[in-house]
């Protein structure tokens, strides 16, 4: 199947070929976005514990999850390219807003699944079974997984007058903080890996790297007292 150059726009629906060197740069930028969004979410939680700060922090986390889903999807393509010794990857609908819109509601689920995997491993590392804090956090992720397309739409298109940004159930402060902490950790590890020349196969093993951290320390640092 023929794929057009990244610089050619003959058809918005055609796949484009992107050199792996450019992809690595792009992944660095996405990781930077994830870290900044997560950091800003934590700043709002630090400033105030009121419901408005929690909702703003939640919007920022939704954006970070959306970016993390894109990063995970691209990393998967890069793993295949490295395995097959390809010099570029092909991306469907690169210029098609319609195709991107159709994928947008589901690609963030990749990041939520990653968060759930981390929570499961951290819970197991913290002690026998699943300690209560991690079980509660996984329940939050399950709700987020079900509602993500709706919450993403309202996070990306904020209409303050109509209050369309207000989600039906704002997550607990501790859950938002944990989302932000883990997403920020993902971003930092990916940035470090790309800087040091790690392969994408190594970067894709990011869950093992995060779960190898001290589970109790992670929980103490990221989970905050709910108002």
C-alpha positions in Angstrom: 0.0 0.0 0.0 1.4 3.4 -1.0 1.7 6.0 1.7 2.3 9.7 1.1 5.2 11.8 2.4 4.7 13.7 5.6 5.1 16.9 3.6 2.5 16.0 0.9 -1.2 16.5 1.4 -2.8 14.9 -1.6 -5.5 13.3 0.5 -6.4 13.8 4.1 -7.5 10.2 4.4 -4.3 8.7 3.1 -1.7 7.3 5.5 1.6 9.3 5.9 5.1 8.0 6.4 7.0 9.6 9.3 10.8 8.9 9.7 11.6 7.4 13.1 14.0 10.3 13.9 11.0 12.7 13.7 8.9 10.3 15.7 11.4 10.2 18.5 11.3 14.0 18.6 7.5 14.0 18.6 7.4 11.5 21.5 9.6 13.8 23.5 7.2 16.7 22.9 4.2 14.6 23.8 6.0 13.5 27.0 6.7 17.2 27.8 3.0 18.0 27.3 2.0 15.1 29.6 4.3 16.3 32.4 3.2 19.9 32.1 -0.5 19.0 32.3 0.1 16.7 35.3 2.2 19.3 37.0 -0.4 22.0 36.5 -3.1 19.6 37.9 -1.1 19.1 41.0 -0.5 22.9 41.4 -4.3 23.4 41.4 -4.7 20.8 44.1 -1.9 22.3 46.1 -3.5 25.8 46.0 -7.0 24.9 47.1 -9.0 21.8 48.1 -12.4 23.3 46.9 -14.5 21.7 44.2 -13.6 24.1 41.5 -9.9 23.4 41.9 -10.6 19.7 41.8 -12.6 20.1 38.6 -10.0 22.2 36.9 -7.3 19.6 37.9 -9.6 16.9 36.5 -9.8 18.6 33.2 -6.0 18.9 33.0 -5.6 15.2 33.9 -8.1 14.3 31.1 -5.9 16.2 28.7 -2.8 14.3 30.1 -4.5 11.0 29.6 -5.4 11.9 26.1 -1.8 12.7 25.3 -0.6 9.6 27.1 -2.8 7.4 24.9 -1.3 9.0 21.8 2.2 8.3 23.2 1.5 4.7 23.9 0.0 4.1 20.5 3.0 5.7 18.7 5.4 3.7 20.9 3.7 0.5 19.8 4.2 1.4 16.2 7.8 2.2 16.9 8.4 -1.1 18.6 7.2 -2.8 15.4 9.3 -0.6 13.2 12.4 -1.4 15.3 11.7 -5.1 15.2 11.3 -5.0 11.4 14.2 -2.6 10.9 12.0 0.0 9.3 13.2 3.6 9.0 9.7 5.1 9.2 6.2 4.4 10.5 2.8 4.8 8.7 0.1 6.8 10.4 -3.5 6.6 9.2 -5.5 9.8 8.8 -2.7 12.1 9.9 -4.4 15.1 8.3 -8.0 14.0 8.7 -9.8 15.7 11.6 -12.7 13.3 11.1 -10.6 10.2 11.5 -8.8 11.7 14.5 -12.1 12.5 16.0 -13.3 8.9 15.7 -10.2 7.6 17.4 -10.0 10.3 20.0 -12.7 8.9 22.3 -10.9 5.5 22.6 -7.2 6.2 22.3 -7.1 7.6 25.8 -8.3 4.2 27.1 -4.8 2.9 26.4 -3.5 5.2 29.0 -6.2 4.3 31.5 -5.4 0.6 31.0 -1.8 1.5 31.7 -2.7 3.3 34.9 -4.8 0.3 36.0 -1.9 -2.1 35.3 0.4 0.1 37.5 -2.2 0.3 40.3 -2.6 -3.5 40.2 1.2 -4.0 40.4 1.7 -1.4 43.1 -1.2 -2.9 45.2 0.4 -6.3 45.0 3.8 -4.9 45.9 2.5 -3.0 48.9 1.3 -6.1 50.7 -0.9 -9.2 50.6 -3.9 -8.8 48.2 -5.0 -5.3 47.1 -4.7 -2.7 49.9 -7.8 -0.5 50.2 -6.2 2.7 48.7 -5.3 0.9 45.5 -8.6 -0.9 45.3 -10.4 2.5 45.6 -8.1 4.0 42.9 -8.8 1.1 40.6 -12.6 1.7 41.1 -11.9 5.3 40.0 -10.1 4.1 36.9 -13.0 1.8 36.1 -15.5 4.7 36.2 -13.1 6.8 34.1 -12.8 4.1 31.5 -16.5 3.9 31.1 -17.0 7.7 31.0 -13.8 8.8 29.2 -15.3 9.7 25.7 -17.8 11.9 27.5 -15.3 13.5 29.9 -12.8 14.0 27.1 -15.3 15.9 25.0 -16.2 18.2 27.9 -12.6 18.7 28.9 -11.5 19.7 25.4 -14.5 21.9 24.6 -15.1 23.9 27.8 -18.3 26.0 27.8 -18.3 27.8 31.1 -21.6 29.5 30.4 -23.4 26.2 29.9 -21.3 24.5 32.5 -20.6 21.7 30.0 -17.2 21.2 31.6 -18.7 19.9 34.9 -18.5 16.1 34.9 -21.4 14.2 36.6 -19.1 13.0 39.4 -15.8 14.8 40.1 -13.2 12.3 41.2 -11.8 12.4 44.7 -8.8 14.7 45.2 -6.6 11.8 46.0 -7.5 10.0 42.8 -6.8 13.0 40.6 -3.5 13.5 42.4 -2.5 9.8 41.8 -3.5 10.1 38.1 -1.3 13.2 37.8 1.6 11.6 39.7 1.7 8.4 37.6 1.2 10.2 34.3 4.0 12.6 35.3 6.2 9.5 36.1 5.5 8.0 32.7 6.4 11.3 31.0 9.7 11.6 32.8 10.7 8.0 32.2 10.0 8.3 28.4 11.9 11.6 28.2 14.9 10.1 30.0 14.8 7.0 27.8 14.7 8.9 24.6 17.5 11.2 25.8 19.7 8.2 26.6 18.9 6.5 23.3 16.8 3.7 24.7 14.9 1.5 22.2 11.1 1.7 22.1 11.0 -1.9 23.2 12.7 -0.8 26.4 10.4 2.3 26.7 7.3 0.1 26.3 8.3 -1.8 29.4 7.6 1.4 31.3 5.0 -0.3 33.5 7.7 -2.6 35.0 10.0 0.4 35.7 7.3 2.4 37.5 6.0 -0.6 39.5 9.6 -1.3 40.6 9.5 1.9 42.6 8.7 1.7 46.3 4.9 1.2 46.4 4.4 2.8 49.9 6.5 5.8 49.0 4.5 6.3 45.8 1.3 6.1 47.6 2.4 8.5 50.4 3.7 11.1 48.0 0.9 11.0 45.5 -2.3 10.4 47.5 -3.5 13.5 49.3 -6.1 13.9 52.1 -9.5 14.4 50.6 -11.4 17.5 51.7 
